[in-house]
């Protein structure tokens, strides 16, 4: 129906007072012009948690599509560097629970990174849900109030970030094929390119400076980090925010992630998700949670821009990475 017809009918409703007519008119205008509908994560049993405009057409914004990269585990394999930095921070603070030092093993960190997003979230989860107690710090008693717990985690995260930045400077190397794919996307004026990471701004900025370089980083159309949003992955807020900033339908966005936490965030936002798994996440069942494709590496599998967006240009719901992805 057309808004003009509705308004004509509305004017004939003599029993309706002026105030009610105004309210109904505004409601009709919002429905007809905006049509806010929550997008569905196609192929997934995960439904988006936010209402975002799914009626956007390619012509409504500057870009036809968006390619969004996670940072840790996607641009570079940083999870082991994160683990080493956490353990170094724990050791420097002399953290102990029941007279045992706090230390995260490789096996445990694999579980942790696929359960909780963000460094502070990992520490809170560990102390509250796993150990059931916060640690002593040297001779200082364990925190007993939420404020003291927050202060301890904040201090640990700040020190860990500085240690991590030193490790990045010495050891950071991009994963094969990532830079090439990013450059190909940046060169296409109709594809927006972004980075969305749950890590802190200080940590991610260092990674991007070392791996991408300043010139390439400045060409990103959107960059949203853990400090920029109130909820971290697996909550979809970071990706919903990216779509809003780009003014693009989430269904036209492809996210590259490496973990279950990231996959849930991407699918919850109504986006497609390509997984480049690592040795820490290779055993996860990504397809059961809606992944559109998974590969061990972008470079070795020969993933190019056209293998992702070529099929989508023909059909927005088409399968991506045909012949390249893992079964």
C-alpha positions, 0 to 999 in steps of 0.5 A: 500500500502507499502512504498517500492512501493511508493518509487519505483514509486516516483523514476520513476517520472523523472519530479520531482526534488530532493527537491520535492522527498525528501519532498514527501518521508518524508510525506509518511514515516510519514503517514505510520509509525505514522498514526496520527488520532484524536480519537472519543469520542465514544457514545458522541457528543463531539469530541476531540480537539487534535490530538493524535495517535489513532493507538497505540496497547496494545503491543506498550507500557508498559500498556494495559489500564489506570485508571485515577482518578480525585481528588476533588469529586472522591477520596474525596468529597472536594467541600464543603471544597473548598467553605468554604476555598474560603469564608474564603479567601474572608472574610479575604480580606474583599472583597465587591462589591457594599458594599456587601460581596463576598460569594459563597452559596452552591447552587451557588457553585454547578453551578460554579463547573459544569461550570468552572475548577480550582480555579482561573478560577472560580474567574475570571468567577464569577467577569467577567461573573456573578457580572460584576465587581471585588471587593474592598479589604477593603479600597483598590479600585477594580482593574482596569487593567488585571494585577491588576485583576490577582494579586488579584486572585493570592493572593486570591488563595494562601490564599485559598489554605493554608486554604484548606490544614488546612481543609483537614488535619482535615476532609479529608476522602476517598470516599468509594471504591476508595482506594480499586479500586486504589490498585487493579489497582496498583497491575495489572502490565498491568494497568497504574494508575494516577491522573489528577486534575485541582486544584493546586499542593499545594492543591492536594498534600496535599489531596493525602498525607492525603488520599493515603499516600506517598507509594501509591502516589509514585506508581502512573504512572502519576500525572498531576495537574492544574499547569502542563497544560496551559488549565484546564478542560473542555479542554481535555489537561490534559487527552491528556497529560496523554495519551501521557506520558503513550504512550497509546491509549486514547480509552484504558483509563478509567477516573473516574470523578464526574462533567460535567466539568471533563466528557467533558475533558475526552470525549474530549480526546477520553477516556471512563468516569465513573462518581461517582456523588456527592450531588452537581452533582447528578442532571446532565444529564451525559449520554447525554454528553457521560458518559459510566457509572455513580454510586453514589459510587464505594464502595456501588455499588461493582465496581471492576477492572474486572467490568470496564476492563473485558468487554474491554478485550473482546471488546474495545468498550464494555459496562462497569459496566453492572448490576452495573451502574445507568440507 
